[in-house]
Structures are given as structure tokens and as C-alpha cells.
Amino acid sequence: MDTLVAVSSIRPVVLCGGSGTRLWPLSRKALPKQFVPLVGSKSLLQLTLERLSALSKQVICVTAEEHRFLVQESMEAASIEGHEVLEPVARNTAAAMAAAALLVDADELLLFAPADHHVPDAQAFAATIQQGADAARAGHIVTFGVVPTFPSTAYGYIQPGAELPDAEGRQVARFVEKPAADRAQAMLLEGGYLWNAGIFLVRAGTLIEALREHAPDILAACQKAVASSSTDGSFIRLDRAAFEACRSESIDYAVLEKHDKVAVIPFAGAWSDVGSWNAVAGLQPADEAGNRASGRAVMLHAKNTFVHAPLRPVVALGTEDLVVVDTQDAVLVARADCVEQVKDVVALMTRDGHSEATEHRRVARPWGAYDSIDHGERFQVKRLTVKPGAKLSLQMHHHRAEHWVVVKGTAKVTRGDDTLLVQENESVYIPLGTVHRLENPGKVMLEVIEVQSGSYLGEDDIVRYEDTYGRVASVSRPQLG
């Protein structure tokens, strides 16, 4: 295992985990909220990376293997470089932070930040982080508490204690679990309490020693996972067996609530963890009736209603205190005071076998995306979008044939021994059992309508022989006649 080269006084580490259940149906397990365009055309991850670029243009992103290309796209969009530490399984923040700390020099200051928070004032955020640098260098784990604006029951709280003798900030007197409504109101009236934003600044060596003291089993598992990790370009793959053996626990429970050198710096700017549809609604301006709209919403005689309609007109007539979210394959209609229970609906749908609980109709792939437009007993229609210079794997299907119609750009098609260039308004047929590949040799997005036909149309009917994106081990290609 090689230590990553130091890049600046503070290196951001973005924690990109999350299951995406609280913002269903827009956010799902296959596409959690940090990857979904929620603020204009940008995702929360891209906005986070842009905000952190004021501290460094080199970051570490800790993410799941299945989301690595989504993270890579966000890094490119934010003009950020760095490495992606790929977790084979989710093991919460203590393990994610431990792995990142073990990959850098012990004296580096690491800023751990969630990928899915929204902080509009990037300059104020960066200035606040810099205020904690001296305390972090002095051996404190520095957390950043948001000055509360209402009595939230969705956040944990921090009670600051005495001022630090050697740096700016205060000692953390105690952490408070998410409170009941009356307790939250009392803390707000009492004053001095801060929301726990889950953002930490710490020397890598300080964090490692704190883990050694309070969670040695987590540290040991991560040391093994990092020592046996492999590197593929910017991807660092942690060893699966070692990481799976690690206990899953948050850094708060594993270390912070037990450690005696934890400091807090207050942040007075606007902040949201965008943890519910009410929080998303709060990102939009309200009209005189308290209505908030995103996309193609139309509201008449409505009050305190939020409508998210990116695709088509959605009309709210005479509604009150409702949240309406429209997507291609699912619609959520909820009373505003029930949105925290969306995750329970997702669990119910998952139990009953609804694929829409975890997957979108449009599925991102490293080469672009596909959208399942229509399907029947023996056919399926998809719209493929392939990035310039990208190509699908060289593959074969046992149970289906495919017809490709190019509607934008030029396709380079491998079909058996033949290589074809297929222009707009032209088509090509891929017989069942034929080795094939689709590429975009051009400089504009390639769009293809794919019609599949056959006895079985599942995504697992695929044999990959070559893949640019590391999704397949070397497989011998059949001899072509």
C-alpha cells in the first residue's frame, strides 16, 4: 500500500455512502440522493466538490464500488481530481474514515464531509473550516456545529463547553441524540446548542490513535483492508474479506462520544442535510400561499404544497400541506408531516418485490445510460445514450437478439467478424448468440433505440469478453467463423 502524496494543508475526504430511501422516488439505492440533480442541474455531490475546491483541488471520495463512475463523473464536472476509495460493502463512517486516514501521511489534515449536504455560501464554509486548523494540528478532532434556526427533531445536537486553551474553538461538553419536539424546543430557547453537521477536521494520525484507543477492532480490519488493497487508475479497491469483517458503526458512537479531545467550531451560514422532501422543498422559494414548485408544476387554489415535476405538467388543485413528487416510473403523494416515513414505504415496497423501490427506469452506466421505454412478454425497448469516445463491453446474449436504430450521432458496431459504421436513421441487427459491441467514435452524444426480442430479456443474460471499465475478468472470446 502506497501513501497518497500530500497535496495541501487540508485534504477533503468526501463520504459518498447512503441508501437513498428518504428522498424516494427521486433517490433510490441504485442512485442515492447525492447523485441526483436537486439544485438546478447539479447534484449535491457536484456542489459539495465545488465547495471543497476552495480548500484543495485534490480530494478523496469514499464510495461503493457500484457508484464509482457516478462519483467520477461528478469529479470531472466539478473540475476536481483525486482518488476514489471503493468499499466492497457498507460499513458506516468509522470504517470509511479509518480507511482514508490510513492511505495518507499521518500529519495530513483531513476534512471529512458528507456528499449530500447543501451549503450555499462556499466562502463562509471554507473560512469556518480554516478556523479549526490550529485545533486539529494540536491533536483535537474538530467538528463543526450549525447554529440552529428552528427546533429540529431530525438532527443530533452538540453542547459546547469551555474555550480551548491552545486554539480557536470550544471543547465538546456532550453530544445529544435526536431529541423529541419538546426537548428540541427547550434547547433552542436555552441557546448555545448546535446541530451536529457530521463534518470533521482531524490529523490522520490523531484519528488513527483515537480509533486504536476506542475501536481497535475497526482499525485492525481497515488496516488489513488497506494493506491488501489494489489500485486501478484513480480507484483504490479495499480488500473485500478484510473489510467485510469490519464492524459497522458511526464515528460518533465508535470514537467521538468517548474521546476527550473533541472540539467544536460554530457555523452560522445556511446548511441543510437535505434529509427529507420538506428539506428539498425548502430549497425553493415560496409564493404568497406557501407553495413551492420545481419543474413543470401548476398550482391553483393550493396552499403549503410542494410539487416536484421535472418531466411533465403536474397539477395541484385545491391541495393543502401536500408533497407531490413525479418521476418516470413512480409518483409520491404525501402529507407534509408524513415525509419522514417515506423510508418505511420503501421498505414495504422492497419486501413486496417492487423493483421501483431501489432502481430507476433510467440506469446510469460508465459508458452513459439506458432508459427502459417499453416492454412486453418477448420484447423490450431501450434508449441508449453513449458518451463521446465511450464503448460498451464486447458481449454476447444467449436468449435475445437486438435491433439498434441510431437516432443521433454515429455508431461503431462490432458484429461477429464485421465492423460497421451506422449513421443517423440507419439500423443494424444483432442475431442471438453473436458477439457484438457498440461504440461512440464521435464528439457528440450517441443515441440509439434498442429493441430486444427473445425468450428471456433479463440483464443477467450477458457474457462479457472485454470491458474498458474493469467489470469483467479476462474471458476467452469464442472463435469467430
FITOR-232324 format. One line per 2 residues: number of its first residue (from 0); their letters; for each residue x, y, z of C-alpha. Coordinates in nm, 4 decimals. Example, Ala and Ser with C-alpha at 12.3 -4.5 7.8 and 13.67 -1.06 7.14 Angstrom:
0) AS) 1.2300:-0.4500:0.7800; 1.3670:-0.1060:0.7140
end
This chain:
0) MD) 0.0000:0.0000:0.0000; 0.1452:0.3352:-0.1064
2) TL) 0.0667:0.6521:0.0896; -0.1136:0.9135:-0.1184
4) VA) 0.1027:1.2196:-0.1787; 0.0200:1.5230:0.0366
6) VS) -0.1485:1.7973:-0.1667; -0.2172:2.0946:0.0614
8) SI) -0.2714:2.1935:0.4226; -0.6208:2.0395:0.4211
10) RP) -0.7264:1.7419:0.2102; -1.1052:1.6939:0.1739
12) VV) -1.2440:1.3419:0.2113; -1.5994:1.3112:0.0792
14) LC) -1.8114:1.0358:0.2304; -2.0382:0.9215:-0.0544
16) GG) -2.2348:0.6441:0.1149; -2.6106:0.6326:0.1647
18) SG) -2.9038:0.4187:0.0570; -3.1230:0.6936:-0.0854
20) TR) -3.4508:0.5933:0.0824; -3.5583:0.9242:0.2384
22) LW) -3.5984:1.1036:-0.0953; -3.7718:0.8221:-0.2825
24) PL) -3.8849:0.8099:-0.5622; -3.6226:1.0525:-0.6963
26) SR) -3.3452:0.8962:-0.4901; -3.3089:0.5161:-0.4770
28) KA) -3.0495:0.2616:-0.3716; -2.9079:0.2411:-0.7245
30) LP) -2.8979:0.6226:-0.7475; -2.8849:0.7823:-0.3988
32) KQ) -2.9684:1.1488:-0.3459; -2.6085:1.2749:-0.3674
34) FV) -2.6024:1.1815:-0.7387; -2.9452:1.3214:-0.8315
36) PL) -2.9738:1.6744:-0.9800; -3.1564:1.8502:-0.6967
38) VG) -3.0308:2.2104:-0.7122; -3.0709:2.3373:-1.0657
40) SK) -2.8940:2.0912:-1.2917; -2.6297:1.9958:-1.0343
42) SL) -2.6168:1.7082:-0.7901; -2.5400:1.7558:-0.4219
44) LQ) -2.2107:1.5708:-0.4724; -2.1015:1.8062:-0.7500
46) LT) -2.1941:2.1064:-0.5357; -2.0026:1.9571:-0.2413
48) LE) -1.6928:1.9039:-0.4560; -1.7151:2.2583:-0.5927
50) RL) -1.7452:2.3935:-0.2376; -1.4458:2.1904:-0.1182
52) SA) -1.2326:2.3036:-0.4123; -1.1690:2.6271:-0.2182
54) LS) -0.9631:2.4112:0.0211; -0.7990:2.1785:-0.2316
56) KQ) -0.8398:2.0622:-0.5905; -0.7322:1.7124:-0.4807
58) VI) -0.9870:1.5051:-0.2888; -1.0503:1.1532:-0.1699
60) CV) -1.4012:1.0155:-0.2239; -1.5061:0.7061:-0.0286
62) TA) -1.7864:0.5318:-0.2129; -1.9415:0.1996:-0.3043
64) EE) -1.7995:0.0010:-0.5934; -2.1327:0.0273:-0.7798
66) HR) -2.1282:0.4088:-0.7661; -1.7662:0.4646:-0.8712
68) FL) -1.8442:0.6006:-1.2170; -2.1126:0.8342:-1.0840
70) VQ) -1.8528:0.9770:-0.8454; -1.6002:1.0017:-1.1273
72) ES) -1.8482:1.1954:-1.3410; -1.9186:1.4358:-1.0545
74) ME) -1.5467:1.4933:-1.0004; -1.4996:1.5718:-1.3682
76) AA) -1.7995:1.8078:-1.3668; -1.6566:1.9915:-1.0637
78) SI) -1.3035:2.0081:-1.2161; -1.1717:1.8110:-0.9186
80) EG) -0.9039:1.5416:-0.9197; -0.8108:1.2758:-0.6685
82) HE) -0.8792:0.9165:-0.5725; -1.1846:0.7048:-0.5047
84) VL) -1.1637:0.4561:-0.2213; -1.4072:0.1777:-0.3093
86) EP) -1.5859:-0.0003:-0.0270; -1.6891:-0.3575:-0.1192
88) VA) -1.9679:-0.3346:0.1425; -2.1126:-0.0512:0.3505
90) RN) -1.9598:-0.0315:0.6991; -2.0655:0.3185:0.8171
92) TA) -1.8493:0.6248:0.8800; -1.5939:0.4887:1.1286
94) AA) -1.4579:0.2371:0.8779; -1.4762:0.4799:0.5850
96) MA) -1.2823:0.7450:0.7764; -1.0297:0.4917:0.9043
98) AA) -0.9541:0.3669:0.5529; -0.8962:0.7201:0.4236
100) AL) -0.6714:0.8117:0.7178; -0.4585:0.5003:0.6625
102) LV) -0.3958:0.5984:0.2993; -0.2280:0.9344:0.3711
104) DA) 0.0619:1.0678:0.5740; -0.0102:1.0830:0.9469
106) DE) 0.0462:1.4613:0.9595; -0.2092:1.5457:0.6906
108) LL) -0.5191:1.7363:0.7960; -0.8268:1.5595:0.6621
110) LF) -1.1660:1.7252:0.6296; -1.4384:1.4599:0.6317
112) AP) -1.7572:1.5896:0.4702; -2.0794:1.4139:0.3673
114) AD) -2.1544:1.4186:-0.0051; -2.5210:1.5101:0.0299
116) HH) -2.5284:1.8374:0.2262; -2.6211:2.1759:0.0794
118) VP) -2.4256:2.4839:0.1895; -2.4944:2.7827:-0.0390
120) DA) -2.2126:3.0082:0.0902; -1.8936:2.8263:-0.0076
122) QA) -1.6637:3.1098:0.1040; -1.8115:3.1259:0.4541
124) FA) -1.7873:2.7471:0.4773; -1.4181:2.7440:0.3777
126) AT) -1.3381:3.0243:0.6238; -1.5074:2.8318:0.9061
128) IQ) -1.3108:2.5159:0.8237; -0.9830:2.7105:0.8326
130) QG) -1.0724:2.8314:1.1841; -1.0439:2.4733:1.3046
132) AD) -0.6995:2.4032:1.1571; -0.4948:2.5034:1.4643
134) AA) -0.7083:2.2890:1.6952; -0.6757:1.9926:1.4600
136) RA) -0.2975:2.0330:1.4456; -0.2937:2.0465:1.8269
138) GH) -0.4463:1.6985:1.8410; -0.8192:1.7673:1.8629
140) IV) -1.0874:1.6065:1.6499; -1.2691:1.9188:1.5328
142) TF) -1.6375:1.9021:1.4492; -1.8467:2.1827:1.3053
144) GV) -2.1825:2.2660:1.4579; -2.4505:2.4571:1.2714
146) VP) -2.6252:2.7380:1.4555; -2.9885:2.6105:1.4678
148) TF) -3.2699:2.8121:1.3134; -3.5630:2.6008:1.4364
150) PS) -3.6209:2.3187:1.6893; -3.5371:2.0249:1.4641
152) TA) -3.6025:1.6681:1.5757; -3.4140:1.5294:1.2724
154) YG) -3.0642:1.6330:1.3831; -2.8378:1.5469:1.6714
156) YI) -2.7053:1.8370:1.8792; -2.3718:1.9440:2.0270
158) QP) -2.3352:2.1312:2.3551; -2.0133:2.3369:2.3514
160) GA) -1.8074:2.3587:2.6696; -1.5000:2.5585:2.7720
162) EL) -1.2871:2.7516:2.5271; -0.9774:2.5697:2.4023
164) PD) -0.6573:2.6950:2.5647; -0.4389:2.6446:2.2580
166) AE) -0.6602:2.7237:1.9574; -0.9874:2.8693:1.8360
168) GR) -1.2994:2.6746:1.9285; -1.4564:2.5109:2.2319
170) QV) -1.4400:2.1670:2.3834; -1.7440:1.9499:2.3213
172) AR) -1.9262:1.9140:2.6524; -2.1594:1.6447:2.5192
174) FV) -2.3407:1.5107:2.2175; -2.7206:1.4990:2.2303
176) EK) -2.9182:1.2368:2.0389; -3.2005:1.3465:1.8075
178) PA) -3.4464:1.4924:2.0608; -3.8219:1.4852:2.0956
180) AD) -4.0021:1.8017:1.9872; -4.0383:1.9469:2.3382
182) RA) -3.6701:1.8883:2.4174; -3.5630:2.0436:2.0865
184) QA) -3.7743:2.3492:2.1651; -3.6217:2.3747:2.5129
186) ML) -3.2644:2.3554:2.3783; -3.3375:2.6241:2.1208
188) LE) -3.4774:2.8551:2.3909; -3.1867:2.7795:2.6233
190) GG) -2.9390:2.8693:2.3495; -2.5821:2.7563:2.2941
192) YL) -2.6643:2.4208:2.1349; -2.5558:2.3457:1.7780
194) WN) -2.6769:2.1000:1.5174; -2.4315:1.8168:1.4580
196) AG) -2.3433:1.8519:1.0890; -2.1261:1.5397:1.0706
198) IF) -1.8245:1.7327:0.9360; -1.4833:1.6663:1.0946
200) LV) -1.1319:1.8102:1.0626; -0.8526:1.5976:1.2085
202) RA) -0.4911:1.4929:1.1597; -0.4819:1.1477:1.0051
204) GT) -0.2556:1.0293:1.2853; -0.4873:1.1709:1.5528
206) LI) -0.7826:0.9815:1.4093; -0.5856:0.6581:1.3860
208) EA) -0.4763:0.6842:1.7506; -0.8323:0.7624:1.8614
210) LR) -0.9554:0.4542:1.6766; -0.6760:0.2488:1.8320
212) EH) -0.7968:0.3590:2.1769; -1.1740:0.3349:2.1335
214) AP) -1.2361:0.0991:1.8377; -0.9236:-0.1151:1.7852
216) DI) -1.1187:-0.3865:1.6035; -1.2394:-0.1397:1.3383
218) LA) -0.8875:-0.0035:1.2941; -0.7359:-0.3532:1.2637
220) AC) -0.9877:-0.4598:0.9986; -0.9291:-0.1431:0.7980
222) QK) -0.5505:-0.1816:0.8246; -0.5830:-0.5268:0.6674
224) AV) -0.8234:-0.3961:0.4009; -0.5879:-0.1128:0.3072
226) AS) -0.2723:-0.3269:0.3196; -0.4266:-0.5722:0.0709
228) SS) -0.5946:-0.3070:-0.1446; -0.5406:-0.2791:-0.5197
230) TD) -0.5152:0.0305:-0.7374; -0.6753:0.0741:-1.0777
232) GS) -0.6102:0.4248:-1.2083; -0.7762:0.6589:-0.9579
234) FI) -0.9685:0.3699:-0.7956; -0.8383:0.2139:-0.4728
236) RL) -1.0213:-0.1124:-0.4036; -1.0203:-0.2210:-0.0402
238) DR) -0.9781:-0.5921:0.0249; -1.3248:-0.7461:0.0406
240) AA) -1.2687:-1.0168:0.3026; -1.0953:-0.7847:0.5475
242) FE) -1.3468:-0.5025:0.5050; -1.6489:-0.7320:0.5310
244) AC) -1.5126:-0.8495:0.8666; -1.5194:-0.4918:0.9984
246) RS) -1.7875:-0.3871:1.2476; -2.0365:-0.1315:1.1125
248) ES) -2.0599:0.1742:1.3371; -2.0693:0.5507:1.3036
250) ID) -1.7677:0.7572:1.4036; -1.9895:0.9306:1.6628
252) YA) -2.0544:0.6112:1.8580; -1.7207:0.4435:1.7879
254) VL) -1.4972:0.7371:1.8848; -1.6362:1.0863:1.9363
256) EK) -1.8681:1.0224:2.2319; -1.5812:0.8500:2.4175
258) HD) -1.2878:1.0740:2.3230; -1.1615:1.3515:2.5498
260) KV) -1.0166:1.5831:2.2839; -1.3115:1.6773:2.0630
262) AV) -1.3600:2.0444:1.9751; -1.6396:2.2322:1.8008
264) IP) -1.6429:2.5370:1.5746; -1.9831:2.7014:1.5078
266) FA) -2.1012:2.7651:1.1522; -2.3619:3.0394:1.1215
268) GA) -2.4354:3.0050:0.7494; -2.7236:2.8294:0.5769
270) WS) -2.6934:2.4500:0.5858; -2.9176:2.1542:0.5119
272) DV) -2.8580:1.7812:0.5042; -3.1440:1.7627:0.2514
274) GS) -3.2728:1.4717:0.4546; -3.6407:1.4844:0.3617
276) WN) -3.8761:1.6171:0.0955; -3.9609:1.9058:0.3266
278) AV) -3.5909:1.9976:0.3252; -3.5850:1.9772:-0.0559
280) AG) -3.8930:2.1975:-0.0690; -3.7117:2.4492:0.1487
282) LQ) -3.4536:2.4976:-0.1277; -3.7261:2.6523:-0.3469
284) PA) -3.8795:2.9996:-0.2946; -4.2373:3.0032:-0.1652
286) DE) -4.5248:3.2016:-0.3155; -4.7731:3.4010:-0.1072
288) AG) -4.9725:3.0849:-0.0305; -4.6662:2.8905:0.0858
290) NR) -4.6492:2.6797:-0.2294; -4.3125:2.5709:-0.3661
292) AS) -4.2580:2.4309:-0.7138; -3.9824:2.2597:-0.9064
294) GR) -4.0064:2.1908:-1.2796; -4.3414:2.1913:-1.4604
296) AV) -4.5716:2.2243:-1.1605; -4.9057:2.4034:-1.1946
298) ML) -5.0937:2.5029:-0.8786; -5.4361:2.6588:-0.8346
300) HA) -5.6163:2.7268:-0.5044; -5.3352:2.5353:-0.3355
302) KN) -5.1723:2.6103:-0.0009; -4.8429:2.4933:0.1503
304) TF) -4.7980:2.2408:-0.1307; -4.4683:2.1310:-0.2840
306) VH) -4.4638:1.9764:-0.6328; -4.1531:1.8316:-0.7968
308) AP) -4.2306:1.7798:-1.1659; -3.9178:1.7644:-1.3842
310) LR) -4.0748:1.5653:-1.6700; -4.4327:1.6702:-1.7414
312) PV) -4.7043:1.9047:-1.6118; -4.8299:1.8051:-1.2665
314) VA) -5.1358:1.9957:-1.1444; -5.2193:2.0528:-0.7770
316) LG) -5.5758:2.1839:-0.7479; -5.7154:2.2836:-0.4087
318) TE) -5.4465:2.0937:-0.2195; -5.3066:2.1794:0.1227
320) DL) -4.9969:2.0631:0.3123; -4.9031:1.8091:0.0444
322) VV) -4.5788:1.6897:-0.1123; -4.6065:1.5570:-0.4686
324) VD) -4.3036:1.4063:-0.6447; -4.3278:1.2818:-1.0024
326) TQ) -4.0725:1.0584:-1.1771; -4.0773:0.8421:-1.4899
328) DA) -4.1980:0.5285:-1.3139; -4.3320:0.6250:-0.9707
330) VL) -4.5239:0.9076:-0.8001; -4.5208:1.0054:-0.4334
332) VA) -4.8157:1.1899:-0.2770; -4.7688:1.2531:0.0948
334) RA) -4.8952:1.4805:0.3659; -4.6113:1.7169:0.4551
336) DC) -4.5950:1.5945:0.8149; -4.5525:1.2313:0.6998
338) VE) -4.2480:1.2632:0.4721; -4.0117:1.1202:0.7362
340) QV) -4.1953:0.7881:0.6859; -4.1026:0.7576:0.3170
342) KD) -3.8259:0.5139:0.4119; -4.0910:0.2865:0.5626
344) VV) -4.2782:0.2861:0.2320; -3.9565:0.1898:0.0519
346) AL) -3.9061:-0.0995:0.2941; -4.2636:-0.2149:0.2304
348) MT) -4.2208:-0.1968:-0.1486; -3.8888:-0.3808:-0.1288
350) RD) -4.0482:-0.6572:0.0759; -4.3250:-0.6917:-0.1830
352) GH) -4.0773:-0.7174:-0.4713; -4.1299:-0.3802:-0.6425
354) SE) -3.8125:-0.3066:-0.8391; -3.9058:0.0627:-0.8389
356) AT) -3.8208:0.0709:-0.4678; -3.4491:0.0522:-0.5438
358) EH) -3.3985:0.1070:-0.9174; -3.4858:0.3803:-1.1649
360) RR) -3.6184:0.3245:-1.5144; -3.3113:0.5164:-1.6323
362) VA) -2.9937:0.3361:-1.5267; -2.6516:0.5033:-1.5305
364) RP) -2.3612:0.3104:-1.6777; -1.9928:0.4076:-1.7079
366) WG) -2.0390:0.4498:-2.0826; -2.3600:0.6563:-2.0498
368) AY) -2.7082:0.5336:-1.9590; -3.0076:0.3337:-2.0738
370) DS) -3.3768:0.4071:-2.0284; -3.6281:0.1212:-2.0433
372) ID) -3.9041:0.2742:-2.2547; -4.1403:-0.0219:-2.3046
374) HG) -4.1544:-0.3971:-2.2554; -4.3765:-0.6970:-2.3191
376) ER) -4.3658:-1.0732:-2.2842; -4.0987:-1.1228:-2.5542
378) FQ) -3.9683:-0.7740:-2.6270; -3.8115:-0.4727:-2.4576
380) VK) -3.7326:-0.1250:-2.5915; -3.4497:0.0861:-2.4506
382) RL) -3.2999:0.4246:-2.5318; -2.9198:0.4092:-2.5055
384) TV) -2.7051:0.7208:-2.4680; -2.3323:0.6642:-2.5161
386) KP) -2.0741:0.9301:-2.4250; -1.8231:1.0522:-2.6866
388) GA) -1.5321:0.8073:-2.7028; -1.7092:0.5510:-2.4827
390) KL) -1.7960:0.1924:-2.5670; -1.9997:-0.0900:-2.4207
392) SL) -1.8351:-0.4188:-2.3346; -1.7699:-0.6788:-2.6038
394) QM) -2.0537:-0.9164:-2.5227; -2.2960:-1.1872:-2.6268
396) HH) -2.6512:-1.2889:-2.5283; -2.7833:-1.6452:-2.5179
398) HR) -3.1552:-1.5709:-2.5271; -3.2168:-1.2480:-2.7165
400) AE) -3.1457:-1.0706:-3.0424; -3.1129:-0.6918:-3.0692
402) HW) -3.2034:-0.4291:-3.3275; -3.0227:-0.0923:-3.3000
404) VV) -3.1564:0.2237:-3.4643; -2.9236:0.5250:-3.4495
406) VK) -3.1197:0.8465:-3.3903; -2.8281:1.0799:-3.3101
408) GT) -2.4569:1.0626:-3.3854; -2.2609:0.7810:-3.5460
410) AK) -2.2211:0.4308:-3.4029; -1.9272:0.1990:-3.4498
412) VT) -2.0672:-0.1533:-3.4268; -1.8752:-0.4777:-3.3890
414) RG) -2.0896:-0.7712:-3.5082; -1.9048:-1.1015:-3.5243
416) DD) -1.6067:-1.0505:-3.7578; -1.7524:-0.7301:-3.9060
418) TL) -1.7063:-0.3679:-3.8004; -1.9725:-0.1256:-3.9221
420) LV) -2.0296:0.2494:-3.9071; -2.4001:0.3167:-3.8603
422) QE) -2.5205:0.6728:-3.9244; -2.8326:0.8558:-3.8068
424) NE) -3.1567:0.6994:-3.9354; -2.9765:0.3710:-4.0099
426) SV) -3.0111:0.0427:-3.8239; -2.8263:-0.2820:-3.7596
428) YI) -2.9410:-0.6282:-3.6471; -2.7500:-0.8355:-3.3876
430) PL) -2.8597:-1.2024:-3.4067; -2.8918:-1.4134:-3.0925
432) GT) -2.5557:-1.5588:-2.9844; -2.3471:-1.3098:-3.1864
434) VH) -2.0523:-1.1361:-3.0191; -2.1053:-0.7610:-3.0506
436) RL) -2.0093:-0.4173:-2.9239; -2.1463:-0.0628:-2.9539
438) EN) -1.9070:0.2346:-2.9561; -1.9304:0.6108:-2.9982
440) PG) -1.6336:0.7258:-3.2080; -1.7658:1.0805:-3.2399
442) KV) -1.7576:1.4016:-3.0375; -2.1325:1.4268:-2.9627
444) ML) -2.3579:1.2020:-2.7569; -2.4684:0.8881:-2.9412
446) EV) -2.8375:0.7995:-2.9048; -2.9642:0.4557:-3.0057
448) IE) -3.3064:0.2921:-2.9804; -3.2533:-0.0727:-2.8904
450) VQ) -3.5273:-0.3300:-2.9485; -3.4618:-0.6612:-2.7738
452) SG) -3.6574:-0.9739:-2.8659; -3.6310:-1.3260:-2.7333
454) SY) -3.7346:-1.5782:-2.4714; -3.5506:-1.4100:-2.1812
456) LG) -3.4669:-1.0392:-2.1512; -3.3035:-1.0127:-1.8070
458) ED) -2.9894:-0.8031:-1.7544; -2.8046:-1.1146:-1.6396
460) DI) -2.8218:-1.2698:-1.9888; -2.4842:-1.1282:-2.0828
462) VR) -2.1390:-1.2762:-2.1365; -1.8669:-1.0082:-2.1355
464) YE) -1.5386:-1.0800:-2.3148; -1.3730:-0.7380:-2.2890
466) DT) -1.4628:-0.4300:-2.0873; -1.2992:-0.0890:-2.0641
468) YG) -1.4351:-0.0284:-1.7157; -1.2992:-0.3237:-1.5205
470) RV) -1.6345:-0.5041:-1.4891; -1.5059:-0.8398:-1.6139
472) AS) -1.2044:-1.0615:-1.5724; -1.0324:-1.1856:-1.8833
474) VS) -1.2625:-1.4225:-2.0710; -1.1649:-1.6021:-2.3882
476) RP) -1.3566:-1.4779:-2.6869; -1.5128:-1.7561:-2.8923
478) QL) -1.3514:-1.8269:-3.2265; -1.5407:-1.6330:-3.4888
480) G) -1.6148:-1.8168:-3.8096
end
